[in-house]
Amino acid sequence: MSQHPNLLKAFATTSPGLERLLADELIHLGCKQVHKGRAGCGFSTDRVTLERVTLSLVTAHRVLWTLGEVDAQDGDRLYRSVRDVVRWQGLVPAGKTFAVFATCRDTPAFRDARFAALRVKDAIVDVVREASGQRPDVAPDDPDVVIRVSIARGRGVISLDAAGKTSLHARGYRTEAGEAPLRESLAAALPRLAGWDGKLALVDPMCGSGTIIIEAALAARRIAPGMLRNDYGFMRWPGFKLDRHAATLASLRASSLARIDVPLIGFDLDAELLAVARGNAERAGVQHDVQLAVGDATNVTDVPEQGLLVTNPPWGGRLGDHASTVELLRALAAHWRTRGRWSAAVLVPDQEAAQALGLAEERIIPLEAGGRDVLLVTGRLSLSAG
């Protein structure tokens, strides 16, 4: 029997490789029964904490309130099972709009996930209409309630998405970006995976639109992502209380820092892209916490004597060929070894590129970025680094 029978079951999703960081966040936020899964973590909590978690998580993409499991062996079984899983008239009452999004694998009856979503939609509409005499409207572009169903091998899990239609990685400050930008959630994770605690300088010598530097500034100032946007799914659920939400935001605001002393520096060769980075930093409210300047990653000199270098260098289609990538990484490491006591966390496409950095105490972490497998290689750039 569960030790917390009155708590909601939930699941937060993230990028593969970030599950440990996400679990640590959930535990820190007071969630119970936290356990790592594939590309996410399960946990138990109450509704108030679920809302706070949605506003606070840095590495998550979605926070899903798990309503129950359903039989998804075929369309008719799915329809009947969805009808019985919960009192839908309390979650999607007439007057509210909703949309259903489905993913399916290893289930022959649902080779097209849209068919599964249609059967779930039909079940919800029918049961609400039978209970109330009115039907809720479907609004796929801007729903009040986002319902997600994940089907695998004839079984499904159905959930409400507290994030809403837009993933939590989209903080709202990045209206422009360079080529192949990192998701904000992954950018925020890179320094954490390297053990950065916000006390040493952090430099991204190829910062592009500034995402890594901006996320580092948000972390150093303890600014929760929920303070940057105001359109979460749970805010349109029945039972949402505006005064409770305001109190949560006030608490998050009170726990943030007004300023920081640690240097956070971004360089890039592209002056126009740096202008984009400055705009993003301003929208995130950290324009006074970061320094952005034109500079070549392989010869900049105006940097502190120690710190952490974190970057997502151009490679693949952005740079040309693999040999060019390896050459750039060797030149990068060679230069920064002359700058003092520096460690590094660099996102690379493969083992050969990782080895080009020649880091001491190297650690390689498999991750996923832009739908492809990548590696984060961390370690010391010089034998004297600490």
URWOBEL-V723355 format. One record per run of one state. SS is the DSSP state (helix for helix, strand for strand, loop for the rest). FROM is the first residue (numbers start at 1). TO is the last residue. Records with the same first field share a line. If there is no record, write none. Layout:
BEGIN
SS: FROM-TO / FROM-TO
END
This chain:
BEGIN
loop: 1-7 / 14-18 / 29-31 / 38-39 / 46-46 / 57-61 / 72-74 / 86-87 / 92-96 / 106-107 / 111-112 / 133-136 / 139-144 / 153-154 / 162-183 / 194-201 / 205-210 / 221-224 / 228-232 / 237-241 / 255-263 / 269-270 / 285-290 / 295-305 / 312-315 / 319-321 / 337-340 / 349-350 / 358-359 / 370-371 / 381-386
strand: 8-13 / 32-37 / 40-45 / 62-71 / 97-105 / 137-138 / 145-152 / 155-161 / 202-204 / 264-268 / 291-294 / 306-311 / 341-348 / 360-369 / 372-380
helix: 19-28 / 47-56 / 75-85 / 88-91 / 108-110 / 113-132 / 184-193 / 211-220 / 225-227 / 233-236 / 242-254 / 271-284 / 316-318 / 322-336 / 351-357
END
